[in-house]
Amino acid sequence: MKMNKILKQFHYFKRLISISPTIAAKKALAKLIKKIILTKQYNYIKIKSTYLKDLNLNIKLKSYFKIPDIKSLENNKDSILKLAHLIIEHKFNYLGSGWIDANIKILPNDFFDNNCNFQDLKAYILEKRINQSNREETKRIINLIELPYEFIDWSKDFRSCYSWNPQLLSKKIVYGVGDGNDIKIPWELGRMQHLPLLALAEIINLKVKIGSKAVYFKEFQNQILDFIACNPVGYGVHWISSMDCSIRAINWLLSYDLFKSAGLNMHDDIEEVFIQSLFEHCLHIFKNPEWSSGLRGNHYLTNLSGLIFISSYLYNKRTSGIFDYALKSFINELDYQFNNDGSYFEASTAYHCYAVEVLIWTTSIIIKSIENINLTKKQVMLRDKFLSLLTIKLPKILDFTNNIIDDTGYLIQIGDNDSGRLIKLSPELFS
């Protein structure tokens, strides 16, 4: 672990000397201040739950997206159902890992004498994976899971079999320092981009009449409860990046909407936990934006998209200010991050396509939400500014996008490419 810290400091040093002295000084000062604040926060939350309990939010989730064309689903029925079956079995394929069983596996040891059941695993999770101040709320949430169900190992890199400590504060987790592990694998899992596929599979079941026991909806609810229970706010690998938090929340909300439009509604107790976690995601993203002077990009754009999505679905007096802030900032980033010729400023065709995806989904939710809000004068001004800028920028952006696709339909590769997506509605994206 000592060597890990040395390597991490060396990594930061290399980053600092690659940027201008002014920005480097600002970042070094910000890091020092952040460390001081973090130490105070860490001493505080060791004795206090990080779940925002007893908020009395009194929020009803809004709905914006409907069932897609059933004919398009029927054409992909077999591949969607096959993938959904793998998801129910908790088998995932991320970054070339192959289809790996992601369930928690505990061999007989000091904690267990024999093979463990659900209650044994619950006891193990509470004692070994959850910090003491969050155990009461984790236990309450786990008790809402509908059995039978197996817990997912959210913190594990399934290729190297390395697991990050879920009891460790997210900001204290060390990664990317040459141990042969890849934190991006649990990050990909924690984005939960597979959940909309469960919704599409349930819609196929209901519409095509090949079975209607809401098995995919049950799995959707159970996985969300599993994640919330086993990943308290601010702990473990899944609260390191606000981009990942944003992608997760967006996929939760889209899946929720698809299930709801198919007539499947969460039980009140589960929806209360769901809303509370979405609000926790919103505050976390708002307090931890991936922005710094001269060093912002698609991560920050995704942060704003996440805030717009969550505050649109949870819109009330508590979230309206966040909606206004996120919309104003998104307008600024639309102007800043997309060049006048429609290209994306990070000089990567793959990042361009990702940013366009974020732009289109976010534009959709902005337009849908402002149609259902009694707009203030400030919001009217923001709406008009957004639509005016979009009218100028979007045609050029789409034209540039078309020009970087070759005659065979493939993207011309220029610059970095991490295969990032905001939402994955095609089974082929999981292979």
N, C-alpha and C positions, 0 to 999 in steps of 0.2 A: 504493500500500500504506500510505503514511503517513496518507492521508485515511481509509482503512479503519479504522486503529487509533483515530483521533480519533473517528470515528462510533461505534465499538464502545464506547469509554469513555463517550461521551455516552449511549449506550443503557443502560449499567450505572448511570449516574448517575440517569437517569429511573426505573429500577427501584428504586433505593435510596430515593428520596424518596417513593415510593408506599407504603412499608411503615413500620412503627413504628420510632422511633429505636433502641430496644433491639435489635430484630432486625437493623436496618441495620448497627449497630456490630458485632454478632456476625458478620454475613456479611462485612463489610469486613476484620475481623481474620482470619477463616477464609481469605479470598481471599489475603491477604498471606502467611500461613503456607503456603498451597498453592503460591504462586508460588516461595517459597524452596525448598520441597521439590522442586518441578518442575524447577527449575534444576539441582539436584544430580542428580536422576534423569536428566535429559536428557544431562548430561555423561557419565554412567555408561553409558547404553544406546547412545550413539554408537559405543562400542567393543565392545558385547556384544549378542548376539542376544536379541531379545525372545521368540522361540519357546522354550517350556519343553522343550528336548530332553533325552533320556536320563533321563526321569523314572522309568522302570520302573514304570508305574502298575499293571500286571498286573490290569486291570479288564475284565470282560466286560459288555457292555451288556445291561441288563435289557430286558424287553419288556412293554408294558402295553396297547397298543391293537391291535385286530384289524380285519379287513376289514369294511367296512360292508355293509349289505344290498345285494346285487347288483341287486335289482329297482329300487331307487332310482337306482343308477348307470346301469342300462339306460335309464331314462326320460330321463336327461340325457346319454346317450352321445355324441350328435353335438356338443353344445356343449363337453363335456369334451375330446373328441379334437381338436376345432378349436383350442381354447385350448392344449392340450398341444403341438400342431404349431407354434404361434407361439412357445411357450417354447423348443422345441428350436432354432428359428431365431434365438433371442435377440431376439425382438421383444416389447417391453413397452409398456404404456400406463399412465403414472402421472401423476396430478394434471392430467389434461387434455392430456397431451403428444401423444396419438394413438399409434398403434402404430409405434414407432420402433425401428430396428435398433440394438442396444446393443453390437455388437462393436467392438473396438478398430480404428480406421481410421488407418493411417499412410500418408501420401503420400510419394513419393520425395523424400528430403532428404539431409542430411549423413550420416544413419545408414544409409539404404537407397538403392541405385541404381535398383532396380526394384520391382515389386510383391513384397511379402514373403510368405513361407510361415510355417508354424508355428515352425520352428527360428529363423527371423529374428525373429519376434515374441518368442520366448522370450529371445533375446539382448537385444532391445530392452527388455523388461520388467526383466530383471536389471540392466541398466546404468542405465536412465533412471527406473525406477519403484520400485525396491527399494533401501533404504539398505544400505550395504556389509556391515554386521554380520549382516544377515539373508539375504544372497544365497545362501549355501551351502544353507540349509534350503529356501528358496524353489525353488531348482533341483531339489533332491531331490523335492519335492512335485510340481512340474510334470512331472517324468519319469514320474509315476504316471498321468497323464492318458492315456486311451485315444483314439487318433486314429481318424478325423479329428475335429478340434475347433477352434473359434475362440474366442479369449479375449474375455471380456466387459470392457467399459470401466466398471469399478465406481465410478470417482470423478467421473463426468461428469454434468452437468446437460444433458440432451439437447435441451431447449428453447432455452437460451441458448448451448449448445456450450461452456460454461465448465467447466473441470476443476480440481479441487483437487489439490494436490501430494501424491501418495501417499507421498513420502519425508519428509514433514513430520510431526513428532510430533502426534498427534491434539489434544492440549491446546493446541497453538500455532496451530491452524487458525482463521482468521478467516472468519466468515460472517454473513449477515443484516444487511449494512450498506449496502444500496442499490445494489449493482453490477448489478442486473437478473438475477442468478442465483438459483437456488433450491436450497439444499442438501437440501431434503426429497425431491427426485427421486432422487438417489443413495441417500439413506437408505431410501426405499421399496424400491428395488431390492435393497439390502443386507439388508433384512429377510427376503428369500427366501421370502415367503409363497406364491409360485407353485409351490414344490416339492411340496406335498401333491397338487396337481392332476396332476403327473406320475405320482405313485403311483396315483391313481385311474384315470388313463388306462391304466397298465400292468395294473391289475387287470381293467379292461374287456377289454383285449386277451387276457389269459389266460383269463378266464371265458367270454367270448362267442366266443372262438376266431376272432377276425378278424386274427390275426397275433401271433406270439410270438417276437420276437427280442430282447426286453428292451431296446429302444431307449430307453425312458424311464428305465429304471434306470441305463443307461450315462450318460445325460445328467445324472441326479441326482448320480451319483458325480463326474462331470467338473466340474460347476458347483461342487460343494463343494470339490474340490481346487483349482480355479481361484480361488475366493474366498480360501481359506486361504493359498495361495501368494502371491497379489497383495495381500493385506491383512495384513501382519505385525501381531502384537498391539501396540496402542498407536500405530500409524501410520495416517494417512489419516482419511477422513471416517467410517469405519464403527466406530470405537472412541470416538467422542465421547460418545454417549448410551448409557448402560447399558440403557435401555428397548429401544433397537434391538437391542442384543446379546442381550437376553432373548428378544425376539420371534423373532430369527433362530435361536437355539438351540432354542426350542420347536418351530418349524416343521421344523428339521432332524430332531429326534427323532421327531416325529409321522410325517414322511415315511419315515424309517428303519423305523419300526414297521410301517407299511402295506406297504412293499416286503417286509419280512421275513415278514410274515404271508402274503404271496403266494408265499413260497418263494424269494425273491431275497435273497442275502446278500452283503455286501461282501467283497472279497478281504482277506486278513489285513493286508497292507501298507496298504491304504486305510483299513481300520477303525482301525488303530493311529493314523494321522494324524487321523482323525475324532475319536477318543476324546481325543487330546492337545488338539485344538482346543476341544472341549467343556469340558475341564478348564480351559483357558486362559480361555474365556468365563466359567466359574464364578468363578474367582479375580478376574477383572477386574470382574465385577458386584459381587462381595462387597467388593472394595476401593474401588469407586466407586459407592456407592448414591446414588440421586437423592433424598436426604432432607436436610432442614434444618429447624430449629425453626420451626414455623409456616408452612412453605412446602412441604409434601409432598402428593402426590396420586396420580393414577393411574400416573404414571411409577414411583414407588416400589413401588406395588402390583404392577406388572409386573416390576420387579426381583426381588421376592420370589418371584413365580410362576416366573421363569426359574431362580432358585436351587433351588427345590423340584423343578422338572422335571429339571434337570441332575443334582442330587445323588441323585434317585430312580433315574435310569437308571445313574448311575455309583456307586451306593451301595457304600461300603466304609469302612474305618477313616479314610481321608483325607477323605472327604466327609460322614461321618455328623454331624460337628459343624456343618457348614454346613446340612445338612438340619434339624437341631434349631433352629438360629438362625433360619432362614428360616420354619419352621413357627410358632415362637413369635411372630415379628414379624408374620407373616401374620394370626395370630389377633388381635393388637393392632390391626392396620389394619382388619380386618373390623369390629371394634367401633368404631374411631375414624372410619373413612371412610363407613360406612353409618349413617344416622340411625335413630332408634328407629321412625320410620314407614316405613322401608324405602327412603327416598330416598337419593341420593348427595350427599355434602357439598360437591361442587364446583358445585352449582346449575346443572347442565346435563343435559338429558335424554340427549344423545348420549354424554356422559361416563359417565352412569349406565349406559347399555346396554353401553358398553365395559367398565366395571368389573364388571358382572354377567357378561359373557363371561369375563373373567379369573377371576372367582370360581368359575364353574362348571367350567371346564377345570382349574383348580388343585385344586378339591375332588375332582374325578375322579382326578387323579394321586395326591393325598394318600391317598384311600381305597384305591386300588389298591396303592400302595407299602407302606402299613402292614400290609396283608394278607400281604406277602411279606418282612417284616423281623422278626427276633427282637427285639421291642421291649424297650428298657431301661425302668426305672421312670419315668425322666424322660419318655420318649416316650409311655408309657401315659398319664401325666398330661396331656401336650400333646394327645394324641388325644382324650381324654375332654373336655378343655376346648374343643377345636375343635368336636367334634360337638354338645356342649351349646349353644354359642353359635350354631352353624349352625342348630340346630333352632328357636331363637328368632328369628333374623334372616332366614333364607332365605324363609319364607312371606311375610313382610312385603315383602321385596325383590321377590319375584316378583309379588306383588299390585300393588305400585307400578309395576312394569314394565308390567304389563297395562293399568294405568290411563293410561299415557302413550302408548298406541297407539290411534289413532282407529279409527272404524268401517271404514275402507277398508284398514286394516292398516299404515298409515304412522305413523312416529314424530312426535309433536307436538314441534315445534322450540322449545325454550327454552334460552337460554344458548349457549355456544360449541359448535361442531361442526367437528371436523377429519376426520370420516369414518374414524376409527381403528378398526382391528380387530386382534384377536390372531391369529386363524387364518381363512383364507378357503378354504372348501371348495366354494363356489358359483361357477361361471364368471361369473355376472352381476356379481360383486364386482370383476372385473377390467376391465369394459367402461368 
